[in-house]
Amino acid sequence: MNRRGPGLLGAVARTAVVAGTASAVSGRVQQRQQQRWGAQEAAAQEEAAAQQQAVQQQTPPSQAAPPAPPADDIIDRLERLAELKKQGILTDAEFEAQKAKILAG
């Protein structure tokens, strides 16, 4: 009997070795990609934190101007104030003082 190749058992063994090697290489490539992506994500987070810190340092909260009230709110407050004056609850001087406060912001 003359055998030409390793036979069925040898072919199975060779296939198992090739599949195992491919799996190991694939796992290593995936691990490297995850490390690279993780490093890129960490760098992006650090950059965002640095930018946020720079913005906070440029505009200290004590010097930031408070937001202006909406125009509708000012008009409503002035109308209520005028109604109180009309009802006699506020004097002319009190009305003018409160009006100045509302308009000042």
Backbone as CSV, one residue per row, in Angstrom:
resi,resn,N_x,N_y,N_z,CA_x,CA_y,CA_z,C_x,C_y,C_z
1,MET,0.816,-1.156,0.000,0.000,0.000,0.000,0.879,1.246,0.000
2,ASN,0.608,2.094,-0.914,1.405,3.288,-1.080,0.577,4.518,-0.678
3,ARG,0.997,5.223,0.388,0.265,6.413,0.859,0.862,7.653,0.236
4,ARG,-0.001,8.530,-0.154,0.470,9.741,-0.798,0.527,10.929,0.167
5,GLY,-0.298,11.002,1.118,-0.333,12.160,2.006,-0.435,11.737,3.447
6,PRO,-0.672,12.697,4.309,-0.724,12.404,5.727,-1.971,11.646,6.137
7,GLY,-2.923,11.529,5.302,-4.132,10.803,5.631,-5.165,11.723,6.263
8,LEU,-6.268,11.134,6.613,-7.392,11.907,7.155,-7.047,12.536,8.497
9,LEU,-6.411,11.819,9.362,-6.048,12.344,10.675,-5.063,13.501,10.564
10,GLY,-4.116,13.423,9.672,-3.148,14.500,9.469,-3.802,15.744,8.902
11,ALA,-4.764,15.569,7.991,-5.481,16.719,7.414,-6.302,17.426,8.482
12,VAL,-6.944,16.647,9.342,-7.729,17.235,10.437,-6.811,18.002,11.375
13,ALA,-5.674,17.426,11.715,-4.725,18.088,12.613,-4.211,19.388,11.992
14,ARG,-3.888,19.371,10.702,-3.397,20.569,10.025,-4.486,21.649,10.002
15,THR,-5.719,21.282,9.737,-6.842,22.233,9.718,-7.021,22.863,11.100
16,ALA,-6.907,22.073,12.133,-7.054,22.581,13.499,-5.957,23.584,13.826
17,VAL,-4.738,23.299,13.399,-3.620,24.210,13.647,-3.832,25.527,12.896
18,VAL,-4.250,25.454,11.647,-4.484,26.661,10.851,-5.614,27.490,11.456
19,ALA,-6.704,26.823,11.845,-7.846,27.538,12.433,-7.455,28.185,13.762
20,GLY,-6.685,27.472,14.562,-6.242,28.035,15.851,-5.335,29.236,15.657
21,THR,-4.444,29.145,14.687,-3.546,30.262,14.413,-4.330,31.480,13.920
22,ALA,-5.291,31.241,13.031,-6.108,32.347,12.513,-6.908,32.997,13.637
23,SER,-7.432,32.187,14.526,-8.201,32.710,15.650,-7.316,33.545,16.578
24,ALA,-6.119,33.066,16.835,-5.201,33.792,17.713,-4.792,35.122,17.089
25,VAL,-4.515,35.113,15.792,-4.120,36.346,15.098,-5.277,37.334,15.099
26,SER,-6.477,36.836,14.819,-7.662,37.687,14.798,-7.900,38.321,16.176
27,GLY,-7.745,37.527,17.225,-7.918,38.053,18.583,-6.895,39.123,18.911
28,ARG,-5.672,38.917,18.492,-4.612,39.897,18.750,-4.874,41.196,17.994
29,VAL,-5.327,41.084,16.746,-5.648,42.279,15.959,-6.788,43.040,16.628
30,GLN,-7.805,42.327,17.070,-8.935,42.961,17.734,-8.488,43.645,19.028
31,GLN,-7.620,43.010,19.778,-7.122,43.597,21.018,-6.351,44.887,20.739
32,ARG,-5.510,44.878,19.718,-4.751,46.085,19.364,-5.682,47.218,18.951
33,GLN,-6.713,46.884,18.172,-7.664,47.911,17.746,-8.391,48.513,18.945
34,GLN,-8.797,47.671,19.881,-9.476,48.169,21.069,-8.567,49.073,21.889
35,GLN,-7.306,48.707,22.005,-6.361,49.552,22.738,-6.187,50.888,22.033
36,ARG,-6.070,50.856,20.711,-5.890,52.079,19.936,-7.122,52.976,20.061
37,TRP,-8.317,52.386,19.930,-9.539,53.163,20.042,-9.716,53.703,21.455
38,GLY,-9.348,52.909,22.447,-9.428,53.372,23.831,-8.501,54.552,24.072
39,ALA,-7.307,54.491,23.501,-6.361,55.600,23.650,-6.887,56.851,22.955
40,GLN,-7.484,56.677,21.788,-8.035,57.824,21.070,-9.203,58.435,21.847
41,GLU,-10.051,57.594,22.417,-11.191,58.083,23.193,-10.716,58.817,24.450
42,ALA,-9.719,58.266,25.112,-9.183,58.920,26.312,-8.575,60.270,25.949
43,ALA,-7.866,60.338,24.829,-7.277,61.607,24.394,-8.366,62.625,24.080
44,ALA,-9.453,62.180,23.459,-10.558,63.089,23.136,-11.225,63.602,24.412
45,GLN,-11.393,62.739,25.400,-11.992,63.156,26.664,-11.091,64.147,27.395
46,GLU,-9.790,63.898,27.377,-8.856,64.823,28.021,-8.883,66.185,27.329
47,GLU,-8.956,66.176,26.001,-8.999,67.437,25.256,-10.285,68.207,25.565
48,ALA,-11.404,67.503,25.635,-12.671,68.160,25.954,-12.631,68.749,27.364
49,ALA,-12.057,68.018,28.306,-11.954,68.522,29.678,-11.047,69.743,29.739
50,ALA,-9.954,69.727,28.976,-9.047,70.874,28.955,-9.729,72.092,28.351
51,GLN,-10.507,71.897,27.303,-11.227,73.014,26.692,-12.259,73.577,27.646
52,GLN,-12.977,72.701,28.339,-13.977,73.160,29.295,-13.316,73.940,30.432
53,GLN,-12.189,73.461,30.900,-11.475,74.153,31.973,-10.986,75.513,31.497
54,ALA,-10.514,75.595,30.260,-10.042,76.872,29.717,-11.182,77.872,29.622
55,VAL,-12.355,77.407,29.230,-13.517,78.296,29.139,-13.905,78.780,30.528
56,GLN,-13.876,77.886,31.502,-14.225,78.268,32.867,-13.229,79.275,33.427
57,GLN,-11.964,79.141,33.076,-10.961,80.073,33.570,-11.109,81.436,32.908
58,GLN,-11.550,81.471,31.669,-11.714,82.733,30.958,-12.905,83.522,31.471
59,THR,-13.948,82.848,31.922,-15.151,83.520,32.385,-15.450,83.105,33.815
60,PRO,-14.861,83.795,34.780,-15.160,83.445,36.166,-16.643,83.708,36.464
61,PRO,-17.262,82.862,37.280,-18.685,83.007,37.549,-19.045,84.333,38.210
62,SER,-18.157,84.910,39.000,-18.476,86.158,39.684,-18.542,87.336,38.719
63,GLN,-17.874,87.246,37.572,-17.871,88.345,36.619,-18.866,88.133,35.487
64,ALA,-19.476,86.970,35.409,-20.428,86.696,34.342,-21.705,87.485,34.603
65,ALA,-22.227,88.097,33.572,-23.445,88.884,33.696,-24.639,87.944,33.817
66,PRO,-25.579,88.258,34.696,-26.768,87.411,34.802,-27.599,87.538,33.524
67,PRO,-28.283,86.483,33.158,-29.082,86.559,31.942,-30.213,87.567,32.089
68,ALA,-30.474,88.290,31.034,-31.531,89.293,31.061,-32.886,88.595,31.035
69,PRO,-33.850,89.122,31.800,-35.174,88.509,31.779,-35.829,88.723,30.416
70,PRO,-36.687,87.815,30.015,-37.351,87.974,28.725,-38.210,89.239,28.693
71,ALA,-38.399,89.804,27.513,-39.156,91.048,27.368,-40.596,90.879,27.842
72,ASP,-41.189,89.710,27.598,-42.569,89.474,28.036,-42.679,89.553,29.545
73,ASP,-41.672,89.043,30.250,-41.672,89.079,31.704,-41.615,90.525,32.198
74,ILE,-40.802,91.335,31.574,-40.683,92.747,31.967,-42.006,93.457,31.767
75,ILE,-42.640,93.219,30.622,-43.928,93.866,30.341,-44.978,93.425,31.350
76,ASP,-45.024,92.136,31.660,-45.990,91.637,32.652,-45.765,92.284,34.009
77,ARG,-44.521,92.389,34.409,-44.216,92.989,35.717,-44.595,94.467,35.747
78,LEU,-44.330,95.176,34.653,-44.702,96.595,34.589,-46.220,96.761,34.611
79,GLU,-46.935,95.889,33.915,-48.397,95.956,33.922,-48.959,95.704,35.319
80,ARG,-48.416,94.719,36.023,-48.871,94.452,37.394,-48.560,95.631,38.307
81,LEU,-47.398,96.236,38.095,-47.006,97.392,38.894,-47.957,98.564,38.637
82,ALA,-48.302,98.786,37.380,-49.237,99.870,37.037,-50.607,99.605,37.643
83,GLU,-51.016,98.351,37.653,-52.307,98.004,38.250,-52.308,98.290,39.755
84,LEU,-51.192,97.978,40.433,-51.096,98.282,41.875,-51.164,99.784,42.123
85,LYS,-50.542,100.564,41.249,-50.598,102.026,41.390,-52.010,102.522,41.148
86,LYS,-52.654,101.941,40.140,-54.014,102.353,39.798,-54.976,102.045,40.940
87,GLN,-54.750,100.953,41.654,-55.600,100.566,42.779,-55.298,101.393,44.032
88,GLY,-54.211,102.164,43.987,-53.857,102.995,45.125,-52.981,102.277,46.135
89,ILE,-52.507,101.103,45.811,-51.654,100.337,46.728,-50.253,100.932,46.758
90,LEU,-49.774,101.445,45.612,-48.449,102.063,45.524,-48.582,103.558,45.308
91,THR,-47.669,104.291,45.927,-47.615,105.734,45.672,-46.847,105.972,44.378
92,ASP,-46.855,107.222,43.909,-46.113,107.553,42.694,-44.615,107.284,42.872
93,ALA,-44.083,107.624,44.034,-42.656,107.436,44.293,-42.318,105.941,44.328
94,GLU,-43.155,105.132,44.985,-42.916,103.687,45.037,-43.005,103.069,43.638
95,PHE,-43.994,103.536,42.879,-44.149,103.037,41.509,-42.902,103.328,40.682
96,GLU,-42.402,104.547,40.748,-41.218,104.941,39.974,-39.977,104.148,40.410
97,ALA,-39.835,103.919,41.712,-38.675,103.171,42.223,-38.730,101.718,41.727
98,GLN,-39.892,101.088,41.813,-40.033,99.705,41.368,-39.876,99.593,39.846
99,LYS,-40.382,100.568,39.147,-40.252,100.589,37.686,-38.789,100.692,37.282
100,ALA,-38.027,101.527,37.985,-36.595,101.675,37.689,-35.867,100.358,37.941
101,LYS,-36.231,99.650,39.016,-35.601,98.355,39.306,-35.897,97.340,38.195
102,ILE,-37.139,97.297,37.765,-37.528,96.332,36.725,-36.788,96.641,35.424
103,LEU,-36.727,97.898,35.047,-36.086,98.270,33.792,-34.555,98.114,33.863
104,ALA,-33.996,98.223,35.061,-32.545,98.060,35.210,-32.142,96.593,35.039
105,GLY,-33.063,95.717,35.265,-32.759,94.338,34.980,-32.581,93.468,36.121
